[in-house]
Structures are given as structure tokens and as C-alpha cells.
Amino acid sequence: MKTLQIGNLSKASSRLIYGCMRINGDNSADAMSQGKLAIRSAIDAGYNHFDHADIYGGGECESIFGQVLKESPELREQLIITSKAGIRFANTPNEGDVGRYDFSKDYLIKQVEGSLERLNVEALDLFLLHRPDYLFDPQEVAETFEQLKRQGKVKHFGVSNFSPSQVSLLQAATTEKLMVNQVEINIHNISSFTDGTLDQCMQHNITPMAWCPIATVVYEAWGNTFSHEDVARIHQEFERQAQQYDCEKWVVAFAWLLKHPAKICPIVGSTNPQRIVEAKQALELNYSREDWYRLLQARNGQPVP
């Protein structure tokens, strides 16, 4: 497993990050056993960075991970554990409450404490604000970060789904370095290439983490705007490249992201041990600049201007 340094974390991160959003499955005993197997398979394959959120599986995903750490406490020192908070679903905590985002100090601290308890850890290596709260006060968030750091509950901080201006706004208010911006990046959603997100990451040494990296290739992208003709054209090029590089199409999708100089870290979300291992093939492909642009051209349905 290749690694890279994220900010001033005490250990290097695996270039592929294991995403724990689905490890609870249907919450059955069998599904949870499969989730534990997926976690251990990822660790055995060299993944050391695990991505969580307070809302994944209603907290069950963090609890499953916490059970693994309870069974094997020696693993903790090897791992980078990230979690996120800030999304509040409808009807929580009260019936009739609207779905919303919440970066208020008391709420974020409460959510971090809940994550720590479920994960069975004393501190998060990284805590990310999950989606921008349109009502967030950057000074209040800065104070929240300071308190979490002072109390030893969070070591480092970042954001998720933030625009470049939102990152700049928060960074100007806090002395804590924002080390990560976790955003959707895939063949369907390439907005980070053009809206300044990846430019800002490179300029300020922020690591971009890509969620849903294989959308369109394995499953339909969020808010899909592709026509059937678009999908057929894109898959034809993926198939050609998969044959050329002797791998699965979704491995090519990972390689496409890894090629970018911003050093994107794709999040692998499969609970299939074989796929968790196979994803590492993308790190070894001698993926060409020409093939990167061939996929972009297939996506757009026309050559670059």
C-alpha cells in the first residue's frame, strides 16, 4: 500500500482510505460480522486510514469498528481514524424537526463525544465538518475546535463538501490547520477540477479525499445527469482501458483520480474483501496522461476546447 503525509499527522496515511459507511449492512448479525471482516481485510491489505461519520448506520458503523478495536486494542496505534458530524436528519431529536446542518458548539462537541464512545477511542485523529452549515459562525467553530483540541478529544481538523470560499472563511478564523477537504469526485462529478477546490488543496497543502469515486462505473452517480448514450460511451472507454491495463473498470476509475497532482485519496467503500484488496491495483497502474484525457473526452462527449 502506498502512503502519503496528510498535514502534520503523526503517521502517514494509506493512499486509499477505507470508508465505513456500509459496514453495518442491514444491521443483522451476519451483516455486522461481514463488516468486521471487511475492516480486518482492509487492515491486512495495508489500509490504515478509516473514514466514519456520526450518522453512518445511525452510529452502528462506528460501534462495529469499536468492537474490532475492543477485540484487538493493539491495532489503535497503527490507525488513522477520521469521523465527521454536522448533518442532522429530519425528526431528530423531535418529531417534526426539519433536516438541517448544525455546527453549533454544543452539538458538535456532543457528537464528537458520542463518536469516541462508539469507536472505543480516546481521541479522533481527524474530525471533519460533514456538510457546510449555512448558518455557521466561523468564530464559534474555531472555539469548538480549540476546546476539542485542548480536551484531547480531537488531534486534527478538516472539512467535507466545502467550497473554496468556505474553506478560506473558516481557515481565517481558526489557528487549527484544515488538513482535509472530503468531496465527491468521480467521472460524473468533476466540479472540483474547475471550481477551485483542487487548486486550493494544492496551494495550501490540503488533502482531497474523494467520496463516491466509482460512481457511474459501478453505480449511478448522485443527481445523475448522464443520458443512456452518455453512459454507453463512457463505459465503452472504461472497457477499452480496463482491457489495456488488465484490470476491472472500477480500478481504472480509481487510477483516473490518483493521476491528479492534488494527490486525491479515494475512499474505498466495498465490504467485499476481494474488492478491498483489488482496489490496490490502481496504485500500480502506469496510467497515462493520454488515457486520462480520453476518459474526460468520453465523459464530455467532445474533445477539450
Disulfide bonds with the S-S distance in Angstrom:
none
